[in-house]
Amino acid sequence: MATHFVIDGLKAEIEGKEILKGINLEIKGGEIHAIMGPNGTGKSTLASALMGHPKYEVTEGSATINGEDLLEMSVDERARAGLFLAMQYPSEIPGVTNSDFLRSAINARREEGSEISLIKFIRQMEKKMKELEMNPEFAHRYLNEGFSGGEKKRNEILQMAMIEPKIVVLDEIDSGLDIDALKIVSNGVNAMRSEDRGFLIITHYQRLLNYITPDFVHVMMQGRIVKSGGPELAQRLENEGYDWVKEELGIVDETVGQA
């Protein structure tokens, strides 16, 4: 069954302040959606709320993967259901090696007795690391500890490639990457595109979308998706900024007006 991810009327707040004010989005397997928007409009809040970050309280709406209610699940259950978040600032976890973390994550999604064998795991990991031009020694280093920004981002893509989730949320995965690292990370994402997997890319910049071509581009302002289009929308935003969107939709100070 092809993947189907639906966000319907999602609202979320932090410390009593509403950040998401009704997000509606549908992602089907094989599709890549990009969300762009000015700083402070709720893009990263959306990613965190979907993954179940305790800092954010969902107050209204729903989010489902193939009909399963994500919001009723714990964080680890959401991951097992097929949701994956590549974070803007991945955490360092001393004492846990990359390989141990990845094998545990893969086996957590499998039935007891069907765990991946060590030999098969090593072969797959070595293959994916080679594709991402990662030093094999990274398999034995503690998770993200001492990694550069670019190394952390490649490591996130390695995790995605090994875990094979249904819905991938990339939260500013291009932040801090030089052009060579950007190409490698983008190639890793493109290689994972399939009817069984959908992508939601959160980014400020067109440059990532030069290498990962989205099917749909959405503009987010003040906690809402206010405009959607194709790849040409991202190019226009790069060229002209966001003022034309505000003027077209009657948005004043990033608040949706009545016009």
FENLIN-V224193 format. One record per run of one state. SS is the DSSP state (H for helix, E for strand, L for the rest). FROM is the first residue (numbers start at 0). TO is the last residue. If there is no record, write none. Layout:
SS:FROM:TO, SS:FROM:TO
This chain:
L:0:2, E:3:13, L:14:15, E:16:27, L:28:30, E:31:35, L:36:41, H:42:50, L:51:55, E:56:64, L:65:66, E:67:68, H:69:71, L:72:73, H:74:80, L:81:81, E:82:85, L:86:91, E:92:96, H:97:107, L:108:116, H:117:130, L:131:134, H:135:139, L:140:140, E:141:142, L:143:147, H:148:162, L:163:165, E:166:170, L:171:177, H:178:190, L:191:192, E:193:193, L:194:195, E:196:201, L:202:204, H:205:208, L:209:214, E:215:220, L:221:222, E:223:228, L:229:229, H:230:239, L:240:241, H:242:248, L:249:249, E:250:251, L:252:253, E:254:255, L:256:258
